């Protein structure tokens, strides 16, 4: 993370809150004006999840956590089709209200709604088979991202997997967006953060079919290193 964001860490988060408060609670709003890409995104994620369930040691399909869930787009169009129960964590109350309404048709599938930013969120220990984080980790500082991923390890059930789906810089330095207060990391820096969190990548796929001019999008399936023991949340 560049120095100005390390020094002004609190401002980094409050600026992001202010930005998202101005965004309408719609699919187009969640996708930055690229709502038409939602189906392509979901199809890529389905293929990735299908691969994970075909692993030699696959995750179970009982409980999932959707991190930075927004209006519940990913939960509704993807996760409820794979898991018996899905919890959602999202700090914007306006988005959570829409998610609750849109997911009313799945009362047996939807668990808890957590109104929290990921920089302070700690998943319930040993509960989740898959923890899904998509297009949200760019809003965390390096330090808080490492802490969040370590906390996710604590939240995994046996054979559980952390899925990260994020934009990746084509260049070798981070790209800072001062409008929405986010950072897009290069591939090498993002994977280095995974290592610092004690995680290994067991599956990696690049999202296809997106419009030209957008950041490359990668999906990573992560598990704790076999020598990385679970601890309580930090």
GUNUVEX-475170 format. One record per residue (C-alpha): residue in one letter; x, y, z. Coordinates in steps of 0.1 Angstrom, whole numbers, plus 5000, padded with zeros to 4 digits. Example, Ala and Ser with C-alpha at 12.3 -4.5 7.8 and 13.67 -1.06 7.14 Angstrom:
REM GUNUVEX-475170
A512349555078
S513749895071
END
This chain:
REM GUNUVEX-475170
X500050005000
X501350344992
X502450565021
X499650815020
X497050545026
X498950385054
X499150725072
X495450815065
X494050465071
X490850595087
X490250835058
X490750555034
X487750375049
X485550675055
X485950795020
X484850455007
X481750475029
X480950815015
X481350694979
X479050394983
X476450595001
X475950784968
X475650464947
X472050334939
X471249984952
X471049824918
X473049574898
X474349854876
X475350044908
X477149744922
X479049684890
X480050044884
X477850104854
X478649764839
X475549584850
X475349414816
X478349204826
X476549034855
X475548724836
X479048674822
X480448714857
X478048464872
X478748204845
X482448234852
X481948194889
X479647894883
X482347714863
X484947794890
X482747654918
X482047344898
X485747284895
X486147324933
X483547064940
X485446824917
X488746864937
X490246544952
X489446704986
X486446924978
X484747165002
X481347075015
X478247255003
X476547335036
X477447685046
X478847985026
X479648345035
X479248625010
X481648905019
X480949255007
X477649124995
X476149444984
X472549394973
X472949014973
X473548984936
X476148704940
X474148524967
X470948524947
X472348434913
X475148194924
X475548094960
X472047984969
X472247734940
X475247554956
X474847594994
X472247495019
X472747825038
X474348155030
X475348445053
X475948795040
X478249065053
X477849415040
X478549745057
X476149965037
X472649945053
X470850065021
X472349765002
X471549525030
X467949635030
X467649564993
X469449224997
X466949125024
X464049205002
X465449044971
X466248724990
X462848685006
X462148404982
X464848184998
X463948185035
X465447845040
X468647935023
X469548265039
X471148285073
X472548595089
X473048955076
X476049115091
X476249495089
X480049525090
X483049635071
X485549355064
X488349545082
X486649465115
X484649155106
X485448815121
X483648505108
X482248245132
X484847985139
X484847665119
X481447735102
X481947795065
X482747565037
X483347845013
X484048215021
X483348414990
X484948764985
X484348944952
X485249294941
X485649414977
X489149344989
X490449644971
X488849844998
X491149705025
X494649815033
X497349555030
X497549515067
X493749475071
X493549245041
X496049005057
X494249025090
X490848955073
X492248655054
X493748515086
X490348555103
X488748375074
X490948075080
X489548065115
X486048065100
X486647775077
X485047425082
X487147115075
X488347125038
X486947475035
X488047715008
X488448095006
X487448224972
X488848564961
X487548714928
X489249044921
X490549284895
X494249264889
X496549534876
X498349474843
X501249694855
X503649624883
X502349894906
X499049944924
X496350154908
X494750394933
X491250514927
X490650824948
X486950844938
X485850514954
X488850494978
X490150164965
X493450004953
X493849754925
X496849534931
X499149374907
X499048994905
X502348944922
X501349174951
X498049004956
X499448654956
X502148774980
X499448895004
X497948545003
X501248395013
X501648645041
X498248535054
X499448175054
X497448065024
X498147854994
X496347874960
X494847544950
X492947674919
X493247984898
X491248094868
X491048404847
X487548534840
X486748534803
X484248734782
X484449074798
X484649394777
X487949514766
X489449794786
X488549654820
X491049514845
X491849144842
X489748944867
X491148644885
X489448384907
X491648224934
X490747924956
X492747944988
X493447715017
X495547755048
X499047605044
X499147265061
X501547405087
X499447715093
X497347635124
X494047805131
X494048075157
X491348295173
X490448605153
X492948885153
END
